[in-house]
Amino acid sequence: MVILSDMKKFLIFIVFLMFLVSGCGKNKEPADNNKPFIVVLGSNPLYWEKGKPYEDPGAEAYDITAAGDTVNITDRLQTSGIVDVNTIGKYEIHYDVSDESGNKADEQIRTVYVQIF
């Protein structure tokens, strides 16, 4: 019967841990470093008639995954800004989105001019 010393047991354990840890990261998917992008729909700038209820044409957002696929992430799109249709002036609508990996798109802005036609 072979009896291993405590030091040999410890060394075998360390070698086992090194093999275990070295194999852990081999099946990871490539990192997603691609920024999503936003497509503003409709005219930009947009000229709007004073007093007419504002209807924003919207925007769409897309992401290019680490695998190179383009996916629609419009459901993650955030829109901010207010157009006061009763006051002539210049207004901005801001569109922002981030993908699941936390990559943020370049913000897109629609300029809206409320005026009398």
URTAWO-V191640 format. One record per backbone hydrogen bond with DSSP energy under -1.0 kcal/mol. NH is the residue of the N-H (numbers start at 1). CO is the residue of the C=O. Records with the same first field share a line. If there is no record, write none. Layout:
NH->CO + CO
This chain:
9->5
10->6
11->7
12->8
13->9
14->10
15->11
16->12
17->13
18->14
19->15
20->16
21->17
22->18
23->19
24->21
28->25
37->62
39->60
41->58
46->111
48->113
50->115
51->85
52->49
60->39
62->37
63->71
65->69
68->65
71->63
73->61
76->73
77->74
78->96
80->94
85->83
87->84
89->114
91->112
93->110
94->80
95->108
96->78
99->103
102->99
105->97
108->95
110->93
112->91
113->46
114->89
115->48
